[in-house]
Amino acid sequence: MFGHFDFSILADVDFKEDAVREELIVPILNRLGYSATGEHRILRSKPLVHPFVYIGTKQFKVNIIPDYLLSVAGSIMWVLDAKAPAEDILSGKHVEQAYSYAIHKDVRVSVYGLCNGHTLAVFHISHVEPILNVPLMEIDARWEEVNRVLCPIAFIDPERLDFLPDFGLTMLRLGGATFETIFFPWVPINCIVKVSDCLV
């Protein structure tokens, strides 16, 4: 995915959080199946209102703004926050910040992640350690791990991720067998009506 991306640019002080979003996070989200429109949407910088905070007797409204809310079939399923390359995304205040987005009353998701350009770290709200920690330089080799945790199907129908194609139907399509010899191998061929002729 990032075969032509020069990761040495992450050491440049001018390569900041917005560059991480545009150059690295967007391609990952698109490959996972999310986009600005459609059934599996990327909601960018949506303000979330926190409960009012009092300073003395004055009440102040506090807004927090996650970088990405990922929606699957109309429901927010996970949160992703971008950070600059020098920031720690495995522990500390940034993880706590992303956690606060995940548990917010208007979000309430169990999965949240952070990306600083070097690494994609994904957490579950019930775990302290990340459930996924993938250096972006290795993301192609480890794509199956990323996909199994973050693709839309992982949230709405995870059993489909383990679905294996039927070998018999594959052979039928390739011309290596017939429907009858795959599904009725014990019946002599001259004794059965050709079942595939009866299929609509």
Backbone as CSV, one residue per row, in Angstrom:
resi,resn,N_x,N_y,N_z,CA_x,CA_y,CA_z,C_x,C_y,C_z
1,MET,0.820,-1.198,0.000,0.000,0.000,0.000,0.858,1.254,0.000
2,PHE,1.966,1.204,0.761,2.832,2.369,0.849,4.197,2.096,0.220
3,GLY,4.197,1.283,-0.828,5.443,0.908,-1.477,6.249,2.082,-1.985
4,HIS,5.578,3.162,-2.378,6.280,4.330,-2.925,6.400,5.447,-1.897
5,PHE,5.959,5.192,-0.674,6.024,6.233,0.351,7.365,6.153,1.068
6,ASP,8.037,7.282,1.198,9.323,7.343,1.863,9.101,7.628,3.353
7,PHE,9.184,6.589,4.164,8.906,6.738,5.591,9.925,7.609,6.314
8,SER,11.049,7.913,5.676,12.023,8.794,6.325,11.469,10.206,6.505
9,ILE,10.427,10.564,5.740,9.823,11.894,5.870,9.176,12.086,7.226
10,LEU,8.890,10.994,7.939,8.284,11.111,9.264,9.208,11.814,10.250
11,ALA,10.499,11.851,9.944,11.457,12.553,10.812,11.469,14.056,10.551
12,ASP,10.850,14.492,9.479,10.798,15.921,9.136,9.805,16.620,10.055
13,VAL,10.230,17.706,10.702,9.346,18.416,11.633,8.137,19.026,10.942
14,ASP,8.211,19.196,9.627,7.077,19.755,8.896,6.034,18.706,8.509
15,PHE,6.348,17.428,8.724,5.376,16.364,8.462,4.602,16.155,9.755
16,LYS,3.415,16.738,9.811,2.670,16.797,11.060,1.423,15.925,11.000
17,GLU,0.572,16.116,11.985,-0.633,15.288,12.114,-1.514,15.338,10.869
18,ASP,-1.666,16.525,10.275,-2.524,16.619,9.084,-1.951,15.825,7.922
19,ALA,-0.621,15.754,7.823,0.012,14.957,6.769,-0.191,13.466,7.025
20,VAL,-0.139,13.053,8.288,-0.407,11.652,8.640,-1.822,11.292,8.205
21,ARG,-2.768,12.190,8.468,-4.159,11.931,8.062,-4.266,11.723,6.559
22,GLU,-3.731,12.689,5.815,-3.928,12.695,4.360,-3.133,11.612,3.646
23,GLU,-1.878,11.444,4.029,-0.985,10.556,3.284,-1.069,9.090,3.715
24,LEU,-1.423,8.849,4.968,-1.351,7.478,5.477,-2.681,6.915,5.955
25,ILE,-3.431,7.700,6.700,-4.673,7.160,7.241,-5.740,6.991,6.174
26,VAL,-5.924,7.977,5.323,-6.977,7.891,4.301,-6.802,6.653,3.410
27,PRO,-5.592,6.347,2.915,-5.455,5.109,2.117,-5.819,3.841,2.891
28,ILE,-5.491,3.806,4.177,-5.840,2.630,4.983,-7.355,2.496,5.087
29,LEU,-8.030,3.598,5.408,-9.485,3.559,5.548,-10.167,3.193,4.239
30,ASN,-9.663,3.731,3.143,-10.245,3.404,1.836,-10.064,1.925,1.506
31,ARG,-8.890,1.384,1.790,-8.653,-0.031,1.508,-9.528,-0.925,2.385
32,LEU,-9.815,-0.477,3.592,-10.705,-1.236,4.480,-12.148,-1.219,3.990
33,GLY,-12.491,-0.250,3.128,-13.848,-0.186,2.589,-14.656,1.003,3.065
34,TYR,-14.011,1.977,3.696,-14.704,3.176,4.167,-14.476,4.324,3.194
35,SER,-15.479,5.196,3.076,-15.353,6.381,2.225,-16.256,7.483,2.770
36,ALA,-16.171,8.654,2.160,-16.974,9.789,2.626,-18.463,9.589,2.367
37,THR,-18.795,8.752,1.394,-20.189,8.469,1.068,-20.400,6.964,1.048
38,GLY,-21.642,6.563,1.013,-21.942,5.141,0.916,-22.345,4.545,2.244
39,GLU,-22.376,3.222,2.274,-22.871,2.503,3.445,-21.877,2.517,4.607
40,HIS,-20.586,2.525,4.300,-19.538,2.482,5.324,-18.762,3.792,5.260
41,ARG,-19.137,4.715,6.146,-18.695,6.102,6.001,-17.590,6.515,6.965
42,ILE,-16.815,7.475,6.495,-15.832,8.174,7.308,-16.457,9.501,7.712
43,LEU,-16.644,9.706,9.011,-17.142,10.984,9.519,-15.946,11.713,10.113
44,ARG,-15.590,12.844,9.511,-14.387,13.566,9.920,-14.715,14.710,10.869
45,SER,-13.916,14.804,11.909,-13.930,15.952,12.826,-15.328,16.338,13.291
46,LYS,-16.098,15.365,13.697,-17.454,15.623,14.199,-17.380,16.052,15.666
47,PRO,-17.844,17.266,15.987,-17.786,17.713,17.389,-18.704,16.882,18.281
48,LEU,-18.193,16.532,19.433,-18.970,15.819,20.440,-19.056,16.718,21.668
49,VAL,-20.251,16.944,22.148,-20.437,17.817,23.300,-20.265,17.019,24.576
50,HIS,-19.333,17.466,25.409,-19.120,16.865,26.709,-20.072,17.504,27.707
51,PRO,-20.312,16.857,28.822,-21.136,17.506,29.852,-20.537,18.859,30.225
52,PHE,-21.369,19.748,30.673,-20.906,21.085,31.032,-19.893,21.025,32.175
53,VAL,-18.917,21.912,32.091,-17.886,22.024,33.113,-18.088,23.345,33.837
54,TYR,-17.981,23.322,35.139,-18.100,24.543,35.934,-16.713,25.024,36.348
55,ILE,-16.476,26.298,36.137,-15.301,26.963,36.678,-15.852,28.045,37.592
56,GLY,-15.732,27.815,38.882,-16.422,28.684,39.834,-17.913,28.465,39.685
57,THR,-18.632,29.550,39.430,-20.081,29.454,39.248,-20.483,29.522,37.785
58,LYS,-19.492,29.653,36.892,-19.801,29.761,35.464,-19.761,28.391,34.806
59,GLN,-20.741,28.172,33.954,-20.866,26.900,33.254,-20.289,27.060,31.851
60,PHE,-19.452,26.103,31.433,-18.842,26.143,30.115,-19.129,24.838,29.382
61,LYS,-19.486,24.960,28.108,-19.705,23.785,27.273,-18.353,23.371,26.676
62,VAL,-18.044,22.095,26.756,-16.773,21.587,26.243,-17.048,20.691,25.045
63,ASN,-16.389,20.990,23.927,-16.485,20.148,22.730,-15.193,19.360,22.569
64,ILE,-15.322,18.097,22.214,-14.163,17.296,21.829,-14.390,16.846,20.391
65,ILE,-13.300,16.695,19.648,-13.441,16.424,18.214,-12.512,15.287,17.787
66,PRO,-13.041,14.083,17.677,-12.214,12.984,17.149,-11.947,13.204,15.660
67,ASP,-10.797,12.740,15.206,-10.461,12.909,13.790,-11.388,12.112,12.885
68,TYR,-11.639,10.850,13.253,-12.476,9.989,12.415,-13.425,9.165,13.280
69,LEU,-14.681,9.186,12.901,-15.660,8.231,13.412,-16.005,7.340,12.229
70,LEU,-15.908,6.036,12.383,-16.155,5.111,11.280,-17.505,4.460,11.455
71,SER,-18.347,4.681,10.458,-19.732,4.228,10.508,-19.933,3.049,9.565
72,VAL,-20.605,2.024,10.068,-20.912,0.828,9.283,-22.427,0.677,9.244
73,ALA,-22.986,0.723,8.050,-24.435,0.571,7.863,-25.221,1.531,8.761
74,GLY,-24.722,2.746,8.878,-25.446,3.787,9.607,-25.153,3.907,11.085
75,SER,-24.313,3.034,11.635,-23.972,3.106,13.062,-22.472,3.278,13.230
76,ILE,-22.075,4.169,14.127,-20.655,4.355,14.409,-20.135,3.089,15.088
77,MET,-19.027,2.555,14.564,-18.483,1.299,15.082,-17.111,1.444,15.728
78,TRP,-16.328,2.437,15.288,-15.017,2.631,15.902,-14.524,4.045,15.654
79,VAL,-13.510,4.421,16.418,-12.947,5.768,16.392,-11.466,5.663,16.049
80,LEU,-10.979,6.589,15.242,-9.549,6.640,14.922,-9.056,8.065,15.083
81,ASP,-7.942,8.210,15.762,-7.368,9.533,15.978,-5.962,9.572,15.401
82,ALA,-5.660,10.649,14.697,-4.338,10.841,14.105,-3.456,11.623,15.070
83,LYS,-2.186,11.292,15.063,-1.203,12.018,15.857,0.035,12.275,15.016
84,ALA,0.794,13.263,15.414,2.049,13.568,14.727,3.036,12.419,14.940
85,PRO,4.004,12.261,14.028,4.937,11.130,14.121,5.717,11.024,15.422
86,ALA,5.960,12.115,16.103,6.753,12.061,17.338,5.926,11.662,18.553
87,GLU,4.619,11.557,18.398,3.746,11.302,19.552,3.644,9.808,19.876
88,ASP,3.564,9.520,21.174,3.389,8.144,21.662,1.908,7.772,21.540
89,ILE,1.636,6.664,20.867,0.242,6.239,20.698,-0.039,4.876,21.341
90,LEU,0.895,4.394,22.147,0.702,3.099,22.791,0.315,3.222,24.263
91,SER,0.548,4.377,24.845,0.157,4.610,26.230,0.137,6.114,26.480
92,GLY,-0.469,6.489,27.600,-0.443,7.888,27.985,-1.640,8.680,27.526
93,LYS,-1.476,9.987,27.471,-2.591,10.910,27.287,-3.320,10.749,25.952
94,HIS,-2.614,10.383,24.894,-3.286,10.257,23.598,-4.209,9.042,23.556
95,VAL,-3.775,7.959,24.181,-4.631,6.778,24.273,-5.854,7.104,25.125
96,GLU,-5.629,7.816,26.220,-6.735,8.212,27.092,-7.722,9.126,26.359
97,GLN,-7.189,10.012,25.529,-8.046,10.904,24.736,-8.924,10.106,23.776
98,ALA,-8.322,9.169,23.046,-9.093,8.355,22.099,-10.115,7.487,22.840
99,TYR,-9.738,6.997,24.010,-10.667,6.222,24.841,-11.878,7.083,25.216
100,SER,-11.628,8.359,25.554,-12.742,9.245,25.921,-13.693,9.457,24.754
101,TYR,-13.179,9.439,23.539,-14.060,9.525,22.366,-14.908,8.254,22.257
102,ALA,-14.265,7.108,22.441,-14.961,5.826,22.271,-16.113,5.667,23.258
103,ILE,-15.935,6.127,24.487,-16.975,5.936,25.496,-17.945,7.107,25.590
104,HIS,-17.749,8.110,24.743,-18.640,9.278,24.770,-20.085,8.835,24.543
105,LYS,-21.024,9.506,25.187,-22.439,9.109,25.129,-23.013,9.101,23.721
106,ASP,-22.450,9.889,22.809,-22.940,9.916,21.429,-22.187,8.958,20.507
107,VAL,-21.227,8.248,21.052,-20.433,7.313,20.240,-20.623,5.888,20.759
108,ARG,-20.146,5.612,21.959,-20.299,4.310,22.622,-19.879,3.128,21.748
109,VAL,-18.584,3.082,21.465,-18.034,1.960,20.703,-16.993,1.254,21.560
110,SER,-16.667,0.031,21.204,-15.697,-0.726,21.994,-14.295,-0.708,21.388
111,VAL,-14.167,-0.241,20.145,-12.872,-0.255,19.465,-12.457,1.171,19.122
112,TYR,-11.201,1.474,19.415,-10.658,2.785,19.048,-9.197,2.619,18.666
113,GLY,-8.723,3.513,17.826,-7.359,3.390,17.346,-6.662,4.723,17.232
114,LEU,-5.348,4.642,17.095,-4.519,5.821,16.882,-3.476,5.485,15.829
115,CYS,-3.085,6.501,15.070,-2.035,6.319,14.066,-1.152,7.560,14.072
116,ASN,0.161,7.342,14.153,1.109,8.459,14.125,2.009,8.421,12.890
117,GLY,1.646,7.629,11.921,2.460,7.504,10.717,3.429,6.341,10.783
118,HIS,3.968,6.093,11.959,4.858,4.940,12.158,4.049,3.676,12.398
119,THR,2.979,3.817,13.187,2.260,2.659,13.708,0.760,2.898,13.696
120,LEU,0.018,1.827,13.479,-1.424,1.811,13.696,-1.654,0.963,14.940
121,ALA,-2.181,1.600,15.989,-2.467,0.890,17.240,-3.966,0.899,17.465
122,VAL,-4.526,-0.270,17.730,-5.968,-0.406,17.941,-6.193,-1.015,19.315
123,PHE,-7.160,-0.445,20.035,-7.465,-0.862,21.395,-8.923,-1.275,21.510
124,HIS,-9.195,-2.107,22.499,-10.560,-2.415,22.909,-10.745,-1.749,24.260
125,ILE,-11.917,-1.191,24.511,-12.115,-0.444,25.748,-11.929,-1.303,27.001
126,SER,-11.981,-2.612,26.863,-11.814,-3.480,28.032,-10.370,-3.960,28.221
127,HIS,-9.427,-3.483,27.379,-8.025,-3.895,27.473,-7.122,-2.676,27.612
128,VAL,-6.070,-2.825,28.381,-5.091,-1.745,28.511,-4.125,-1.782,27.335
129,GLU,-3.689,-2.974,26.971,-2.741,-3.134,25.862,-3.482,-3.128,24.532
130,PRO,-2.815,-2.694,23.460,-3.481,-2.708,22.152,-3.807,-4.126,21.699
131,ILE,-4.926,-4.257,21.013,-5.281,-5.555,20.435,-4.641,-5.725,19.059
132,LEU,-4.135,-4.623,18.515,-3.462,-4.632,17.220,-2.399,-3.540,17.259
133,ASN,-1.188,-3.880,16.876,-0.083,-2.924,16.886,0.756,-3.209,15.644
134,VAL,0.511,-2.449,14.577,1.113,-2.756,13.279,1.950,-1.576,12.773
135,PRO,3.259,-1.770,12.619,4.060,-0.732,11.966,3.574,-0.568,10.523
136,LEU,3.396,0.670,10.086,2.849,0.883,8.742,3.765,0.347,7.650
137,MET,5.054,0.255,7.928,5.964,-0.321,6.935,5.675,-1.811,6.718
138,GLU,4.966,-2.444,7.643,4.633,-3.872,7.538,3.165,-4.109,7.225
139,ILE,2.434,-3.054,6.908,0.979,-3.198,6.838,0.529,-4.137,5.716
140,ASP,1.247,-4.173,4.606,0.852,-5.097,3.535,0.995,-6.545,3.993
141,ALA,2.110,-6.856,4.632,2.345,-8.224,5.095,1.369,-8.617,6.197
142,ARG,0.868,-7.636,6.936,-0.024,-7.924,8.060,-1.450,-7.449,7.805
143,TRP,-1.780,-7.257,6.527,-3.089,-6.712,6.191,-4.242,-7.573,6.699
144,GLU,-4.086,-8.875,6.666,-5.163,-9.758,7.122,-5.519,-9.470,8.571
145,GLU,-4.513,-9.208,9.417,-4.763,-8.866,10.826,-5.567,-7.569,10.933
146,VAL,-5.145,-6.569,10.171,-5.821,-5.262,10.199,-7.254,-5.405,9.713
147,ASN,-7.422,-6.086,8.606,-8.740,-6.261,8.006,-9.695,-6.999,8.941
148,ARG,-9.196,-8.036,9.624,-10.053,-8.840,10.510,-10.576,-8.049,11.699
149,VAL,-9.885,-6.979,12.066,-10.310,-6.175,13.216,-11.124,-4.959,12.799
150,LEU,-10.795,-4.358,11.641,-11.334,-3.033,11.319,-12.227,-2.924,10.086
151,CYS,-12.302,-3.942,9.263,-13.155,-3.818,8.079,-14.630,-3.802,8.497
152,PRO,-15.504,-3.247,7.685,-16.925,-3.185,8.061,-17.532,-4.535,8.441
153,ILE,-17.186,-5.591,7.716,-17.741,-6.917,7.996,-17.357,-7.392,9.396
154,ALA,-16.181,-6.996,9.877,-15.734,-7.394,11.214,-16.686,-6.911,12.298
155,PHE,-17.415,-5.842,12.018,-18.329,-5.278,13.009,-19.757,-5.785,12.869
156,ILE,-20.175,-6.088,11.643,-21.577,-6.461,11.459,-21.797,-7.949,11.212
157,ASP,-20.803,-8.661,10.707,-20.964,-10.088,10.432,-19.595,-10.764,10.454
158,PRO,-18.928,-10.796,11.623,-17.553,-11.304,11.673,-17.393,-12.747,11.234
159,GLU,-18.463,-13.549,11.312,-18.358,-14.949,10.889,-18.006,-15.047,9.405
160,ARG,-18.412,-14.061,8.625,-18.107,-14.091,7.181,-16.614,-14.023,6.910
161,LEU,-15.845,-13.493,7.857,-14.398,-13.416,7.661,-13.761,-14.804,7.662
162,ASP,-14.437,-15.778,8.270,-13.928,-17.149,8.309,-14.523,-18.032,7.224
163,PHE,-15.367,-17.452,6.398,-16.030,-18.224,5.351,-15.013,-18.681,4.316
164,LEU,-15.060,-19.960,4.009,-14.192,-20.517,2.976,-15.055,-20.926,1.788
165,PRO,-14.624,-20.617,0.586,-15.420,-21.000,-0.580,-15.567,-22.520,-0.681
166,ASP,-16.671,-22.957,-1.219,-16.938,-24.376,-1.395,-16.064,-24.913,-2.519
167,PHE,-15.228,-25.905,-2.189,-14.312,-26.451,-3.178,-15.046,-27.144,-4.323
168,GLY,-16.145,-27.829,-3.985,-16.900,-28.526,-5.029,-17.463,-27.563,-6.054
169,LEU,-18.034,-26.457,-5.599,-18.561,-25.483,-6.556,-17.455,-24.842,-7.368
170,THR,-16.295,-24.667,-6.741,-15.153,-24.126,-7.480,-14.759,-25.082,-8.596
171,MET,-14.704,-26.382,-8.295,-14.366,-27.375,-9.313,-15.421,-27.389,-10.422
172,LEU,-16.679,-27.259,-10.037,-17.751,-27.235,-11.022,-17.562,-26.067,-11.984
173,ARG,-17.264,-24.903,-11.419,-17.077,-23.714,-12.265,-15.856,-23.848,-13.166
174,LEU,-14.833,-24.555,-12.666,-13.621,-24.737,-13.455,-13.767,-25.854,-14.489
175,GLY,-14.876,-26.577,-14.425,-15.109,-27.648,-15.395,-14.478,-28.967,-15.009
176,GLY,-13.996,-29.082,-13.785,-13.332,-30.304,-13.350,-14.285,-31.339,-12.791
177,ALA,-15.546,-31.001,-12.646,-16.516,-31.939,-12.097,-17.903,-31.466,-12.488
178,THR,-18.878,-32.320,-12.234,-20.261,-31.922,-12.477,-20.972,-31.792,-11.148
179,PHE,-22.071,-31.129,-11.167,-22.884,-30.954,-9.957,-23.233,-32.314,-9.365
180,GLU,-23.604,-33.266,-10.256,-24.036,-34.575,-9.802,-22.900,-35.364,-9.157
181,THR,-21.712,-35.323,-9.733,-20.606,-36.099,-9.165,-20.091,-35.491,-7.873
182,ILE,-20.329,-34.214,-7.663,-19.907,-33.579,-6.416,-20.895,-33.878,-5.306
183,PHE,-22.201,-33.699,-5.578,-23.207,-33.793,-4.528,-23.880,-35.171,-4.427
184,PHE,-23.773,-35.998,-5.478,-24.380,-37.322,-5.445,-23.388,-38.373,-5.964
185,PRO,-22.199,-38.461,-5.352,-21.176,-39.356,-5.905,-21.519,-40.837,-5.765
186,TRP,-22.434,-41.182,-4.840,-22.783,-42.582,-4.595,-23.829,-43.117,-5.575
187,VAL,-24.473,-42.218,-6.361,-25.531,-42.635,-7.275,-24.924,-42.885,-8.665
188,PRO,-25.202,-44.056,-9.255,-24.686,-44.302,-10.617,-25.185,-43.215,-11.571
189,ILE,-24.300,-42.760,-12.399,-24.587,-41.608,-13.259,-25.787,-41.840,-14.170
190,ASN,-26.025,-43.108,-14.610,-27.146,-43.371,-15.515,-28.477,-43.489,-14.788
191,CYS,-28.470,-43.385,-13.440,-29.704,-43.553,-12.664,-30.288,-42.227,-12.175
192,ILE,-29.629,-41.117,-12.456,-30.157,-39.856,-11.943,-30.488,-38.906,-13.078
193,VAL,-31.504,-38.101,-12.806,-31.798,-37.014,-13.720,-30.704,-35.979,-13.506
194,LYS,-30.287,-35.328,-14.547,-29.228,-34.326,-14.411,-29.754,-33.174,-13.569
195,VAL,-29.291,-33.115,-12.320,-29.806,-32.134,-11.370,-29.546,-30.727,-11.851
196,SER,-28.404,-30.474,-12.466,-28.094,-29.103,-12.878,-29.074,-28.596,-13.924
197,ASP,-29.751,-29.497,-14.665,-30.764,-29.068,-15.626,-32.016,-28.562,-14.927
198,CYS,-32.200,-28.986,-13.676,-33.396,-28.609,-12.938,-33.214,-27.325,-12.146
199,LEU,-31.984,-26.847,-12.067,-31.729,-25.651,-11.268,-32.167,-24.413,-12.011
200,VAL,-32.784,-23.499,-11.281,-33.217,-22.241,-11.888,-32.067,-21.270,-11.884
